[in-house]
Amino acid sequence: MSRALETLKRRGERYELIFADPPYAAHVVETVLDGIMAAGLLAPSGMVVVEHDKREAAPDAHAGLNREDQRRFGDTLVSFYRAP
């Protein structure tokens, strides 16, 4: 993941919508959010959508992002984070 984030960071682009689907067993929702924000990839008022295991608690807020919504699909949770 860190190599991909570095590559995107070097491009200097910012994105309004970022989808992340890390391996469920890794339990890395907070790590993913940290990496995206540290790389400066999210545009102002952009959204990050993270798919993760239902057993992984996703924080209400992290790395300057606020969780706006969360949907469950079987064993999968999809958490929606937005920059203020």
mmCIF file of the N, C-alpha and C atoms, coordinates in Angstrom:
data_MODEL
# 
_entry.id   MODEL 
# 
loop_
_atom_site.group_PDB 
_atom_site.id 
_atom_site.type_symbol 
_atom_site.label_atom_id 
_atom_site.label_alt_id 
_atom_site.label_comp_id 
_atom_site.label_asym_id 
_atom_site.label_entity_id 
_atom_site.label_seq_id 
_atom_site.pdbx_PDB_ins_code 
_atom_site.Cartn_x 
_atom_site.Cartn_y 
_atom_site.Cartn_z 
_atom_site.occupancy 
_atom_site.B_iso_or_equiv 
_atom_site.pdbx_formal_charge 
_atom_site.auth_seq_id 
_atom_site.auth_comp_id 
_atom_site.auth_asym_id 
_atom_site.auth_atom_id 
_atom_site.pdbx_PDB_model_num 
ATOM 1   N N  . MET A 1 1  ? 0.819   -1.187  0.000  1.00 0.00 ? 1  MET A N  1 
ATOM 2   C CA . MET A 1 1  ? 0.000   0.000   0.000  1.00 0.00 ? 1  MET A CA 1 
ATOM 3   C C  . MET A 1 1  ? 0.864   1.252   0.000  1.00 0.00 ? 1  MET A C  1 
ATOM 4   N N  . SER A 1 2  ? 1.941   1.265   0.765  1.00 0.00 ? 2  SER A N  1 
ATOM 5   C CA . SER A 1 2  ? 2.741   2.484   0.874  1.00 0.00 ? 2  SER A CA 1 
ATOM 6   C C  . SER A 1 2  ? 3.380   2.869   -0.452 1.00 0.00 ? 2  SER A C  1 
ATOM 7   N N  . ARG A 1 3  ? 3.763   1.877   -1.261 1.00 0.00 ? 3  ARG A N  1 
ATOM 8   C CA . ARG A 1 3  ? 4.346   2.179   -2.567 1.00 0.00 ? 3  ARG A CA 1 
ATOM 9   C C  . ARG A 1 3  ? 3.322   2.851   -3.480 1.00 0.00 ? 3  ARG A C  1 
ATOM 10  N N  . ALA A 1 4  ? 2.106   2.344   -3.453 1.00 0.00 ? 4  ALA A N  1 
ATOM 11  C CA . ALA A 1 4  ? 1.040   2.930   -4.275 1.00 0.00 ? 4  ALA A CA 1 
ATOM 12  C C  . ALA A 1 4  ? 0.754   4.366   -3.826 1.00 0.00 ? 4  ALA A C  1 
ATOM 13  N N  . LEU A 1 5  ? 0.704   4.594   -2.526 1.00 0.00 ? 5  LEU A N  1 
ATOM 14  C CA . LEU A 1 5  ? 0.447   5.942   -2.021 1.00 0.00 ? 5  LEU A CA 1 
ATOM 15  C C  . LEU A 1 5  ? 1.577   6.891   -2.413 1.00 0.00 ? 5  LEU A C  1 
ATOM 16  N N  . GLU A 1 6  ? 2.814   6.430   -2.339 1.00 0.00 ? 6  GLU A N  1 
ATOM 17  C CA . GLU A 1 6  ? 3.957   7.266   -2.736 1.00 0.00 ? 6  GLU A CA 1 
ATOM 18  C C  . GLU A 1 6  ? 3.893   7.625   -4.217 1.00 0.00 ? 6  GLU A C  1 
ATOM 19  N N  . THR A 1 7  ? 3.543   6.655   -5.046 1.00 0.00 ? 7  THR A N  1 
ATOM 20  C CA . THR A 1 7  ? 3.422   6.906   -6.490 1.00 0.00 ? 7  THR A CA 1 
ATOM 21  C C  . THR A 1 7  ? 2.362   7.964   -6.758 1.00 0.00 ? 7  THR A C  1 
ATOM 22  N N  . LEU A 1 8  ? 1.214   7.824   -6.119 1.00 0.00 ? 8  LEU A N  1 
ATOM 23  C CA . LEU A 1 8  ? 0.141   8.803   -6.308 1.00 0.00 ? 8  LEU A CA 1 
ATOM 24  C C  . LEU A 1 8  ? 0.536   10.171  -5.765 1.00 0.00 ? 8  LEU A C  1 
ATOM 25  N N  . LYS A 1 9  ? 1.230   10.191  -4.658 1.00 0.00 ? 9  LYS A N  1 
ATOM 26  C CA . LYS A 1 9  ? 1.669   11.456  -4.064 1.00 0.00 ? 9  LYS A CA 1 
ATOM 27  C C  . LYS A 1 9  ? 2.605   12.193  -5.011 1.00 0.00 ? 9  LYS A C  1 
ATOM 28  N N  . ARG A 1 10 ? 3.538   11.477  -5.640 1.00 0.00 ? 10 ARG A N  1 
ATOM 29  C CA . ARG A 1 10 ? 4.482   12.096  -6.574 1.00 0.00 ? 10 ARG A CA 1 
ATOM 30  C C  . ARG A 1 10 ? 3.774   12.734  -7.765 1.00 0.00 ? 10 ARG A C  1 
ATOM 31  N N  . ARG A 1 11 ? 2.642   12.185  -8.151 1.00 0.00 ? 11 ARG A N  1 
ATOM 32  C CA . ARG A 1 11 ? 1.882   12.756  -9.272 1.00 0.00 ? 11 ARG A CA 1 
ATOM 33  C C  . ARG A 1 11 ? 1.276   14.104  -8.919 1.00 0.00 ? 11 ARG A C  1 
ATOM 34  N N  . GLY A 1 12 ? 1.094   14.354  -7.618 1.00 0.00 ? 12 GLY A N  1 
ATOM 35  C CA . GLY A 1 12 ? 0.569   15.639  -7.173 1.00 0.00 ? 12 GLY A CA 1 
ATOM 36  C C  . GLY A 1 12 ? -0.912  15.835  -7.409 1.00 0.00 ? 12 GLY A C  1 
ATOM 37  N N  . GLU A 1 13 ? -1.618  14.769  -7.708 1.00 0.00 ? 13 GLU A N  1 
ATOM 38  C CA . GLU A 1 13 ? -3.057  14.874  -7.953 1.00 0.00 ? 13 GLU A CA 1 
ATOM 39  C C  . GLU A 1 13 ? -3.823  14.685  -6.648 1.00 0.00 ? 13 GLU A C  1 
ATOM 40  N N  . ARG A 1 14 ? -5.022  15.273  -6.623 1.00 0.00 ? 14 ARG A N  1 
ATOM 41  C CA . ARG A 1 14 ? -5.915  15.087  -5.484 1.00 0.00 ? 14 ARG A CA 1 
ATOM 42  C C  . ARG A 1 14 ? -7.220  14.534  -6.018 1.00 0.00 ? 14 ARG A C  1 
ATOM 43  N N  . TYR A 1 15 ? -7.846  13.708  -5.221 1.00 0.00 ? 15 TYR A N  1 
ATOM 44  C CA . TYR A 1 15 ? -9.025  12.979  -5.680 1.00 0.00 ? 15 TYR A CA 1 
ATOM 45  C C  . TYR A 1 15 ? -10.233 13.311  -4.808 1.00 0.00 ? 15 TYR A C  1 
ATOM 46  N N  . GLU A 1 16 ? -11.382 13.428  -5.463 1.00 0.00 ? 16 GLU A N  1 
ATOM 47  C CA . GLU A 1 16 ? -12.624 13.700  -4.739 1.00 0.00 ? 16 GLU A CA 1 
ATOM 48  C C  . GLU A 1 16 ? -13.232 12.442  -4.145 1.00 0.00 ? 16 GLU A C  1 
ATOM 49  N N  . LEU A 1 17 ? -12.899 11.288  -4.726 1.00 0.00 ? 17 LEU A N  1 
ATOM 50  C CA . LEU A 1 17 ? -13.438 10.017  -4.253 1.00 0.00 ? 17 LEU A CA 1 
ATOM 51  C C  . LEU A 1 17 ? -12.341 8.963   -4.304 1.00 0.00 ? 17 LEU A C  1 
ATOM 52  N N  . ILE A 1 18 ? -12.088 8.335   -3.158 1.00 0.00 ? 18 ILE A N  1 
ATOM 53  C CA . ILE A 1 18 ? -11.067 7.287   -3.058 1.00 0.00 ? 18 ILE A CA 1 
ATOM 54  C C  . ILE A 1 18 ? -11.726 6.047   -2.480 1.00 0.00 ? 18 ILE A C  1 
ATOM 55  N N  . PHE A 1 19 ? -11.594 4.920   -3.188 1.00 0.00 ? 19 PHE A N  1 
ATOM 56  C CA . PHE A 1 19 ? -12.080 3.635   -2.708 1.00 0.00 ? 19 PHE A CA 1 
ATOM 57  C C  . PHE A 1 19 ? -10.895 2.826   -2.207 1.00 0.00 ? 19 PHE A C  1 
ATOM 58  N N  . ALA A 1 20 ? -11.037 2.214   -1.033 1.00 0.00 ? 20 ALA A N  1 
ATOM 59  C CA . ALA A 1 20 ? -9.984  1.363   -0.479 1.00 0.00 ? 20 ALA A CA 1 
ATOM 60  C C  . ALA A 1 20 ? -10.602 0.029   -0.074 1.00 0.00 ? 20 ALA A C  1 
ATOM 61  N N  . ASP A 1 21 ? -9.962  -1.038  -0.496 1.00 0.00 ? 21 ASP A N  1 
ATOM 62  C CA . ASP A 1 21 ? -10.433 -2.387  -0.196 1.00 0.00 ? 21 ASP A CA 1 
ATOM 63  C C  . ASP A 1 21 ? -9.245  -3.226  0.280  1.00 0.00 ? 21 ASP A C  1 
ATOM 64  N N  . PRO A 1 22 ? -8.708  -2.910  1.473  1.00 0.00 ? 22 PRO A N  1 
ATOM 65  C CA . PRO A 1 22 ? -7.559  -3.661  1.972  1.00 0.00 ? 22 PRO A CA 1 
ATOM 66  C C  . PRO A 1 22 ? -7.972  -5.076  2.384  1.00 0.00 ? 22 PRO A C  1 
ATOM 67  N N  . PRO A 1 23 ? -7.001  -5.978  2.508  1.00 0.00 ? 23 PRO A N  1 
ATOM 68  C CA . PRO A 1 23 ? -7.332  -7.336  2.968  1.00 0.00 ? 23 PRO A CA 1 
ATOM 69  C C  . PRO A 1 23 ? -8.028  -7.293  4.336  1.00 0.00 ? 23 PRO A C  1 
ATOM 70  N N  . TYR A 1 24 ? -9.122  -8.002  4.451  1.00 0.00 ? 24 TYR A N  1 
ATOM 71  C CA . TYR A 1 24 ? -9.922  -7.962  5.682  1.00 0.00 ? 24 TYR A CA 1 
ATOM 72  C C  . TYR A 1 24 ? -9.131  -8.355  6.918  1.00 0.00 ? 24 TYR A C  1 
ATOM 73  N N  . ALA A 1 25 ? -8.295  -9.364  6.803  1.00 0.00 ? 25 ALA A N  1 
ATOM 74  C CA . ALA A 1 25 ? -7.564  -9.882  7.965  1.00 0.00 ? 25 ALA A CA 1 
ATOM 75  C C  . ALA A 1 25 ? -6.542  -8.879  8.498  1.00 0.00 ? 25 ALA A C  1 
ATOM 76  N N  . ALA A 1 26 ? -6.187  -7.893  7.686  1.00 0.00 ? 26 ALA A N  1 
ATOM 77  C CA . ALA A 1 26 ? -5.149  -6.934  8.080  1.00 0.00 ? 26 ALA A CA 1 
ATOM 78  C C  . ALA A 1 26 ? -5.634  -5.935  9.132  1.00 0.00 ? 26 ALA A C  1 
ATOM 79  N N  . HIS A 1 27 ? -6.933  -5.672  9.195  1.00 0.00 ? 27 HIS A N  1 
ATOM 80  C CA . HIS A 1 27 ? -7.502  -4.704  10.144 1.00 0.00 ? 27 HIS A CA 1 
ATOM 81  C C  . HIS A 1 27 ? -6.732  -3.385  10.091 1.00 0.00 ? 27 HIS A C  1 
ATOM 82  N N  . VAL A 1 28 ? -6.804  -2.715  8.943  1.00 0.00 ? 28 VAL A N  1 
ATOM 83  C CA . VAL A 1 28 ? -5.996  -1.520  8.712  1.00 0.00 ? 28 VAL A CA 1 
ATOM 84  C C  . VAL A 1 28 ? -6.794  -0.283  8.306  1.00 0.00 ? 28 VAL A C  1 
ATOM 85  N N  . VAL A 1 29 ? -8.041  -0.181  8.718  1.00 0.00 ? 29 VAL A N  1 
ATOM 86  C CA . VAL A 1 29 ? -8.842  0.984   8.328  1.00 0.00 ? 29 VAL A CA 1 
ATOM 87  C C  . VAL A 1 29 ? -8.128  2.275   8.724  1.00 0.00 ? 29 VAL A C  1 
ATOM 88  N N  . GLU A 1 30 ? -7.667  2.362   9.971  1.00 0.00 ? 30 GLU A N  1 
ATOM 89  C CA . GLU A 1 30 ? -7.004  3.579   10.431 1.00 0.00 ? 30 GLU A CA 1 
ATOM 90  C C  . GLU A 1 30 ? -5.695  3.816   9.686  1.00 0.00 ? 30 GLU A C  1 
ATOM 91  N N  . THR A 1 31 ? -4.956  2.753   9.393  1.00 0.00 ? 31 THR A N  1 
ATOM 92  C CA . THR A 1 31 ? -3.703  2.867   8.649  1.00 0.00 ? 31 THR A CA 1 
ATOM 93  C C  . THR A 1 31 ? -3.958  3.388   7.239  1.00 0.00 ? 31 THR A C  1 
ATOM 94  N N  . VAL A 1 32 ? -5.017  2.907   6.611  1.00 0.00 ? 32 VAL A N  1 
ATOM 95  C CA . VAL A 1 32 ? -5.377  3.362   5.266  1.00 0.00 ? 32 VAL A CA 1 
ATOM 96  C C  . VAL A 1 32 ? -5.727  4.848   5.299  1.00 0.00 ? 32 VAL A C  1 
ATOM 97  N N  . LEU A 1 33 ? -6.538  5.259   6.252  1.00 0.00 ? 33 LEU A N  1 
ATOM 98  C CA . LEU A 1 33 ? -6.919  6.670   6.366  1.00 0.00 ? 33 LEU A CA 1 
ATOM 99  C C  . LEU A 1 33 ? -5.695  7.545   6.628  1.00 0.00 ? 33 LEU A C  1 
ATOM 100 N N  . ASP A 1 34 ? -4.803  7.085   7.512  1.00 0.00 ? 34 ASP A N  1 
ATOM 101 C CA . ASP A 1 34 ? -3.568  7.825   7.792  1.00 0.00 ? 34 ASP A CA 1 
ATOM 102 C C  . ASP A 1 34 ? -2.745  8.013   6.525  1.00 0.00 ? 34 ASP A C  1 
ATOM 103 N N  . GLY A 1 35 ? -2.574  6.935   5.765  1.00 0.00 ? 35 GLY A N  1 
ATOM 104 C CA . GLY A 1 35 ? -1.755  6.983   4.559  1.00 0.00 ? 35 GLY A CA 1 
ATOM 105 C C  . GLY A 1 35 ? -2.318  7.923   3.507  1.00 0.00 ? 35 GLY A C  1 
ATOM 106 N N  . ILE A 1 36 ? -3.613  7.878   3.308  1.00 0.00 ? 36 ILE A N  1 
ATOM 107 C CA . ILE A 1 36 ? -4.260  8.748   2.317  1.00 0.00 ? 36 ILE A CA 1 
ATOM 108 C C  . ILE A 1 36 ? -4.094  10.213  2.708  1.00 0.00 ? 36 ILE A C  1 
ATOM 109 N N  . MET A 1 37 ? -4.313  10.509  3.971  1.00 0.00 ? 37 MET A N  1 
ATOM 110 C CA . MET A 1 37 ? -4.215  11.897  4.412  1.00 0.00 ? 37 MET A CA 1 
ATOM 111 C C  . MET A 1 37 ? -2.767  12.367  4.440  1.00 0.00 ? 37 MET A C  1 
ATOM 112 N N  . ALA A 1 38 ? -1.834  11.533  4.851  1.00 0.00 ? 38 ALA A N  1 
ATOM 113 C CA . ALA A 1 38 ? -0.422  11.913  4.879  1.00 0.00 ? 38 ALA A CA 1 
ATOM 114 C C  . ALA A 1 38 ? 0.104   12.182  3.475  1.00 0.00 ? 38 ALA A C  1 
ATOM 115 N N  . ALA A 1 39 ? -0.395  11.452  2.503  1.00 0.00 ? 39 ALA A N  1 
ATOM 116 C CA . ALA A 1 39 ? 0.033   11.644  1.115  1.00 0.00 ? 39 ALA A CA 1 
ATOM 117 C C  . ALA A 1 39 ? -0.659  12.835  0.460  1.00 0.00 ? 39 ALA A C  1 
ATOM 118 N N  . GLY A 1 40 ? -1.650  13.424  1.133  1.00 0.00 ? 40 GLY A N  1 
ATOM 119 C CA . GLY A 1 40 ? -2.355  14.585  0.591  1.00 0.00 ? 40 GLY A CA 1 
ATOM 120 C C  . GLY A 1 40 ? -3.171  14.266  -0.648 1.00 0.00 ? 40 GLY A C  1 
ATOM 121 N N  . LEU A 1 41 ? -3.744  13.076  -0.700 1.00 0.00 ? 41 LEU A N  1 
ATOM 122 C CA . LEU A 1 41 ? -4.450  12.630  -1.900 1.00 0.00 ? 41 LEU A CA 1 
ATOM 123 C C  . LEU A 1 41 ? -5.908  13.063  -1.973 1.00 0.00 ? 41 LEU A C  1 
ATOM 124 N N  . LEU A 1 42 ? -6.492  13.431  -0.841 1.00 0.00 ? 42 LEU A N  1 
ATOM 125 C CA . LEU A 1 42 ? -7.917  13.734  -0.824 1.00 0.00 ? 42 LEU A CA 1 
ATOM 126 C C  . LEU A 1 42 ? -8.164  15.221  -1.063 1.00 0.00 ? 42 LEU A C  1 
ATOM 127 N N  . ALA A 1 43 ? -8.994  15.515  -2.028 1.00 0.00 ? 43 ALA A N  1 
ATOM 128 C CA . ALA A 1 43 ? -9.378  16.898  -2.321 1.00 0.00 ? 43 ALA A CA 1 
ATOM 129 C C  . ALA A 1 43 ? -10.246 17.434  -1.185 1.00 0.00 ? 43 ALA A C  1 
ATOM 130 N N  . PRO A 1 44 ? -10.302 18.771  -1.038 1.00 0.00 ? 44 PRO A N  1 
ATOM 131 C CA . PRO A 1 44 ? -11.186 19.346  -0.016 1.00 0.00 ? 44 PRO A CA 1 
ATOM 132 C C  . PRO A 1 44 ? -12.618 18.823  -0.188 1.00 0.00 ? 44 PRO A C  1 
ATOM 133 N N  . SER A 1 45 ? -13.216 18.464  0.906  1.00 0.00 ? 45 SER A N  1 
ATOM 134 C CA . SER A 1 45 ? -14.567 17.885  0.951  1.00 0.00 ? 45 SER A CA 1 
ATOM 135 C C  . SER A 1 45 ? -14.671 16.555  0.208  1.00 0.00 ? 45 SER A C  1 
ATOM 136 N N  . GLY A 1 46 ? -13.534 15.922  -0.072 1.00 0.00 ? 46 GLY A N  1 
ATOM 137 C CA . GLY A 1 46 ? -13.551 14.624  -0.736 1.00 0.00 ? 46 GLY A CA 1 
ATOM 138 C C  . GLY A 1 46 ? -14.009 13.516  0.192  1.00 0.00 ? 46 GLY A C  1 
ATOM 139 N N  . MET A 1 47 ? -14.243 12.339  -0.386 1.00 0.00 ? 47 MET A N  1 
ATOM 140 C CA . MET A 1 47 ? -14.733 11.198  0.388  1.00 0.00 ? 47 MET A CA 1 
ATOM 141 C C  . MET A 1 47 ? -13.825 9.991   0.189  1.00 0.00 ? 47 MET A C  1 
ATOM 142 N N  . VAL A 1 48 ? -13.603 9.268   1.292  1.00 0.00 ? 48 VAL A N  1 
ATOM 143 C CA . VAL A 1 48 ? -12.876 7.997   1.264  1.00 0.00 ? 48 VAL A CA 1 
ATOM 144 C C  . VAL A 1 48 ? -13.869 6.909   1.647  1.00 0.00 ? 48 VAL A C  1 
ATOM 145 N N  . VAL A 1 49 ? -13.952 5.877   0.821  1.00 0.00 ? 49 VAL A N  1 
ATOM 146 C CA . VAL A 1 49 ? -14.836 4.742   1.071  1.00 0.00 ? 49 VAL A CA 1 
ATOM 147 C C  . VAL A 1 49 ? -13.951 3.534   1.347  1.00 0.00 ? 49 VAL A C  1 
ATOM 148 N N  . VAL A 1 50 ? -14.100 2.951   2.537  1.00 0.00 ? 50 VAL A N  1 
ATOM 149 C CA . VAL A 1 50 ? -13.257 1.825   2.937  1.00 0.00 ? 50 VAL A CA 1 
ATOM 150 C C  . VAL A 1 50 ? -14.138 0.608   3.187  1.00 0.00 ? 50 VAL A C  1 
ATOM 151 N N  . GLU A 1 51 ? -13.817 -0.476  2.503  1.00 0.00 ? 51 GLU A N  1 
ATOM 152 C CA . GLU A 1 51 ? -14.501 -1.754  2.715  1.00 0.00 ? 51 GLU A CA 1 
ATOM 153 C C  . GLU A 1 51 ? -13.684 -2.551  3.722  1.00 0.00 ? 51 GLU A C  1 
ATOM 154 N N  . HIS A 1 52 ? -14.374 -3.153  4.711  1.00 0.00 ? 52 HIS A N  1 
ATOM 155 C CA . HIS A 1 52 ? -13.651 -3.899  5.747  1.00 0.00 ? 52 HIS A CA 1 
ATOM 156 C C  . HIS A 1 52 ? -14.566 -4.932  6.386  1.00 0.00 ? 52 HIS A C  1 
ATOM 157 N N  . ASP A 1 53 ? -13.953 -5.782  7.188  1.00 0.00 ? 53 ASP A N  1 
ATOM 158 C CA . ASP A 1 53 ? -14.668 -6.845  7.886  1.00 0.00 ? 53 ASP A CA 1 
ATOM 159 C C  . ASP A 1 53 ? -15.593 -6.250  8.946  1.00 0.00 ? 53 ASP A C  1 
ATOM 160 N N  . LYS A 1 54 ? -16.740 -6.844  9.138  1.00 0.00 ? 54 LYS A N  1 
ATOM 161 C CA . LYS A 1 54 ? -17.707 -6.334  10.127 1.00 0.00 ? 54 LYS A CA 1 
ATOM 162 C C  . LYS A 1 54 ? -17.153 -6.394  11.548 1.00 0.00 ? 54 LYS A C  1 
ATOM 163 N N  . ARG A 1 55 ? -16.146 -7.242  11.775 1.00 0.00 ? 55 ARG A N  1 
ATOM 164 C CA . ARG A 1 55 ? -15.564 -7.365  13.118 1.00 0.00 ? 55 ARG A CA 1 
ATOM 165 C C  . ARG A 1 55 ? -14.507 -6.298  13.392 1.00 0.00 ? 55 ARG A C  1 
ATOM 166 N N  . GLU A 1 56 ? -14.160 -5.500  12.391 1.00 0.00 ? 56 GLU A N  1 
ATOM 167 C CA . GLU A 1 56 ? -13.205 -4.415  12.590 1.00 0.00 ? 56 GLU A CA 1 
ATOM 168 C C  . GLU A 1 56 ? -13.975 -3.125  12.850 1.00 0.00 ? 56 GLU A C  1 
ATOM 169 N N  . ALA A 1 57 ? -13.785 -2.593  14.025 1.00 0.00 ? 57 ALA A N  1 
ATOM 170 C CA . ALA A 1 57 ? -14.465 -1.341  14.372 1.00 0.00 ? 57 ALA A CA 1 
ATOM 171 C C  . ALA A 1 57 ? -13.797 -0.188  13.649 1.00 0.00 ? 57 ALA A C  1 
ATOM 172 N N  . ALA A 1 58 ? -14.555 0.518   12.858 1.00 0.00 ? 58 ALA A N  1 
ATOM 173 C CA . ALA A 1 58 ? -14.045 1.701   12.164 1.00 0.00 ? 58 ALA A CA 1 
ATOM 174 C C  . ALA A 1 58 ? -14.353 2.916   13.033 1.00 0.00 ? 58 ALA A C  1 
ATOM 175 N N  . PRO A 1 59 ? -13.377 3.796   13.227 1.00 0.00 ? 59 PRO A N  1 
ATOM 176 C CA . PRO A 1 59 ? -13.596 4.947   14.112 1.00 0.00 ? 59 PRO A CA 1 
ATOM 177 C C  . PRO A 1 59 ? -14.601 5.940   13.536 1.00 0.00 ? 59 PRO A C  1 
ATOM 178 N N  . ASP A 1 60 ? -15.239 6.683   14.418 1.00 0.00 ? 60 ASP A N  1 
ATOM 179 C CA . ASP A 1 60 ? -16.165 7.740   13.993 1.00 0.00 ? 60 ASP A CA 1 
ATOM 180 C C  . ASP A 1 60 ? -15.417 8.872   13.295 1.00 0.00 ? 60 ASP A C  1 
ATOM 181 N N  . ALA A 1 61 ? -14.192 9.115   13.746 1.00 0.00 ? 61 ALA A N  1 
ATOM 182 C CA . ALA A 1 61 ? -13.347 10.146  13.155 1.00 0.00 ? 61 ALA A CA 1 
ATOM 183 C C  . ALA A 1 61 ? -11.899 9.698   13.274 1.00 0.00 ? 61 ALA A C  1 
ATOM 184 N N  . HIS A 1 62 ? -11.110 10.015  12.238 1.00 0.00 ? 62 HIS A N  1 
ATOM 185 C CA . HIS A 1 62 ? -9.690  9.649   12.273 1.00 0.00 ? 62 HIS A CA 1 
ATOM 186 C C  . HIS A 1 62 ? -8.945  10.423  11.190 1.00 0.00 ? 62 HIS A C  1 
ATOM 187 N N  . ALA A 1 63 ? -7.739  10.855  11.503 1.00 0.00 ? 63 ALA A N  1 
ATOM 188 C CA . ALA A 1 63 ? -6.847  11.527  10.562 1.00 0.00 ? 63 ALA A CA 1 
ATOM 189 C C  . ALA A 1 63 ? -7.498  12.738  9.891  1.00 0.00 ? 63 ALA A C  1 
ATOM 190 N N  . GLY A 1 64 ? -8.341  13.433  10.641 1.00 0.00 ? 64 GLY A N  1 
ATOM 191 C CA . GLY A 1 64 ? -8.993  14.609  10.087 1.00 0.00 ? 64 GLY A CA 1 
ATOM 192 C C  . GLY A 1 64 ? -10.212 14.305  9.246  1.00 0.00 ? 64 GLY A C  1 
ATOM 193 N N  . LEU A 1 65 ? -10.659 13.060  9.255  1.00 0.00 ? 65 LEU A N  1 
ATOM 194 C CA . LEU A 1 65 ? -11.846 12.643  8.504  1.00 0.00 ? 65 LEU A CA 1 
ATOM 195 C C  . LEU A 1 65 ? -12.956 12.276  9.469  1.00 0.00 ? 65 LEU A C  1 
ATOM 196 N N  . ASN A 1 66 ? -14.182 12.497  9.057  1.00 0.00 ? 66 ASN A N  1 
ATOM 197 C CA . ASN A 1 66 ? -15.348 12.116  9.860  1.00 0.00 ? 66 ASN A CA 1 
ATOM 198 C C  . ASN A 1 66 ? -16.144 11.051  9.123  1.00 0.00 ? 66 ASN A C  1 
ATOM 199 N N  . ARG A 1 67 ? -16.536 10.013  9.849  1.00 0.00 ? 67 ARG A N  1 
ATOM 200 C CA . ARG A 1 67 ? -17.368 8.982   9.220  1.00 0.00 ? 67 ARG A CA 1 
ATOM 201 C C  . ARG A 1 67 ? -18.782 9.506   9.086  1.00 0.00 ? 67 ARG A C  1 
ATOM 202 N N  . GLU A 1 68 ? -19.274 9.544   7.864  1.00 0.00 ? 68 GLU A N  1 
ATOM 203 C CA . GLU A 1 68 ? -20.621 10.049  7.587  1.00 0.00 ? 68 GLU A CA 1 
ATOM 204 C C  . GLU A 1 68 ? -21.657 8.946   7.525  1.00 0.00 ? 68 GLU A C  1 
ATOM 205 N N  . ASP A 1 69 ? -21.230 7.749   7.147  1.00 0.00 ? 69 ASP A N  1 
ATOM 206 C CA . ASP A 1 69 ? -22.184 6.662   6.962  1.00 0.00 ? 69 ASP A CA 1 
ATOM 207 C C  . ASP A 1 69 ? -21.431 5.339   7.052  1.00 0.00 ? 69 ASP A C  1 
ATOM 208 N N  . GLN A 1 70 ? -22.187 4.290   7.277  1.00 0.00 ? 70 GLN A N  1 
ATOM 209 C CA . GLN A 1 70 ? -21.628 2.937   7.289  1.00 0.00 ? 70 GLN A CA 1 
ATOM 210 C C  . GLN A 1 70 ? -22.741 1.979   6.895  1.00 0.00 ? 70 GLN A C  1 
ATOM 211 N N  . ARG A 1 71 ? -22.436 1.104   5.956  1.00 0.00 ? 71 ARG A N  1 
ATOM 212 C CA . ARG A 1 71 ? -23.423 0.140   5.466  1.00 0.00 ? 71 ARG A CA 1 
ATOM 213 C C  . ARG A 1 71 ? -22.887 -1.271  5.642  1.00 0.00 ? 71 ARG A C  1 
ATOM 214 N N  . ARG A 1 72 ? -23.777 -2.193  5.962  1.00 0.00 ? 72 ARG A N  1 
ATOM 215 C CA . ARG A 1 72 ? -23.382 -3.591  6.143  1.00 0.00 ? 72 ARG A CA 1 
ATOM 216 C C  . ARG A 1 72 ? -23.961 -4.435  5.028  1.00 0.00 ? 72 ARG A C  1 
ATOM 217 N N  . PHE A 1 73 ? -23.106 -5.306  4.485  1.00 0.00 ? 73 PHE A N  1 
ATOM 218 C CA . PHE A 1 73 ? -23.481 -6.260  3.448  1.00 0.00 ? 73 PHE A CA 1 
ATOM 219 C C  . PHE A 1 73 ? -22.922 -7.610  3.869  1.00 0.00 ? 73 PHE A C  1 
ATOM 220 N N  . GLY A 1 74 ? -23.726 -8.422  4.559  1.00 0.00 ? 74 GLY A N  1 
ATOM 221 C CA . GLY A 1 74 ? -23.245 -9.707  5.060  1.00 0.00 ? 74 GLY A CA 1 
ATOM 222 C C  . GLY A 1 74 ? -22.129 -9.503  6.068  1.00 0.00 ? 74 GLY A C  1 
ATOM 223 N N  . ASP A 1 75 ? -20.941 -10.062 5.797  1.00 0.00 ? 75 ASP A N  1 
ATOM 224 C CA . ASP A 1 75 ? -19.787 -9.926  6.690  1.00 0.00 ? 75 ASP A CA 1 
ATOM 225 C C  . ASP A 1 75 ? -18.963 -8.674  6.390  1.00 0.00 ? 75 ASP A C  1 
ATOM 226 N N  . THR A 1 76 ? -19.428 -7.852  5.474  1.00 0.00 ? 76 THR A N  1 
ATOM 227 C CA . THR A 1 76 ? -18.686 -6.693  5.008  1.00 0.00 ? 76 THR A CA 1 
ATOM 228 C C  . THR A 1 76 ? -19.326 -5.402  5.512  1.00 0.00 ? 76 THR A C  1 
ATOM 229 N N  . LEU A 1 77 ? -18.473 -4.481  5.950  1.00 0.00 ? 77 LEU A N  1 
ATOM 230 C CA . LEU A 1 77 ? -18.908 -3.127  6.258  1.00 0.00 ? 77 LEU A CA 1 
ATOM 231 C C  . LEU A 1 77 ? -18.248 -2.185  5.259  1.00 0.00 ? 77 LEU A C  1 
ATOM 232 N N  . VAL A 1 78 ? -18.976 -1.186  4.856  1.00 0.00 ? 78 VAL A N  1 
ATOM 233 C CA . VAL A 1 78 ? -18.436 -0.140  4.001  1.00 0.00 ? 78 VAL A CA 1 
ATOM 234 C C  . VAL A 1 78 ? -18.613 1.168   4.777  1.00 0.00 ? 78 VAL A C  1 
ATOM 235 N N  . SER A 1 79 ? -17.466 1.799   5.082  1.00 0.00 ? 79 SER A N  1 
ATOM 236 C CA . SER A 1 79 ? -17.474 3.046   5.856  1.00 0.00 ? 79 SER A CA 1 
ATOM 237 C C  . SER A 1 79 ? -17.129 4.212   4.943  1.00 0.00 ? 79 SER A C  1 
ATOM 238 N N  . PHE A 1 80 ? -17.895 5.293   5.088  1.00 0.00 ? 80 PHE A N  1 
ATOM 239 C CA . PHE A 1 80 ? -17.757 6.484   4.243  1.00 0.00 ? 80 PHE A CA 1 
ATOM 240 C C  . PHE A 1 80 ? -17.212 7.622   5.092  1.00 0.00 ? 80 PHE A C  1 
ATOM 241 N N  . TYR A 1 81 ? -16.037 8.125   4.739  1.00 0.00 ? 81 TYR A N  1 
ATOM 242 C CA . TYR A 1 81 ? -15.391 9.211   5.455  1.00 0.00 ? 81 TYR A CA 1 
ATOM 243 C C  . TYR A 1 81 ? -15.277 10.440  4.568  1.00 0.00 ? 81 TYR A C  1 
ATOM 244 N N  . ARG A 1 82 ? -15.486 11.605  5.188  1.00 0.00 ? 82 ARG A N  1 
ATOM 245 C CA . ARG A 1 82 ? -15.379 12.854  4.430  1.00 0.00 ? 82 ARG A CA 1 
ATOM 246 C C  . ARG A 1 82 ? -14.471 13.815  5.180  1.00 0.00 ? 82 ARG A C  1 
ATOM 247 N N  . ALA A 1 83 ? -13.724 14.566  4.402  1.00 0.00 ? 83 ALA A N  1 
ATOM 248 C CA . ALA A 1 83 ? -12.914 15.645  4.979  1.00 0.00 ? 83 ALA A CA 1 
ATOM 249 C C  . ALA A 1 83 ? -13.827 16.829  5.268  1.00 0.00 ? 83 ALA A C  1 
ATOM 250 N N  . PRO A 1 84 ? -13.608 17.490  6.384  1.00 0.00 ? 84 PRO A N  1 
ATOM 251 C CA . PRO A 1 84 ? -14.450 18.658  6.710  1.00 0.00 ? 84 PRO A CA 1 
ATOM 252 C C  . PRO A 1 84 ? -14.204 19.817  5.771  1.00 0.00 ? 84 PRO A C  1 
# 
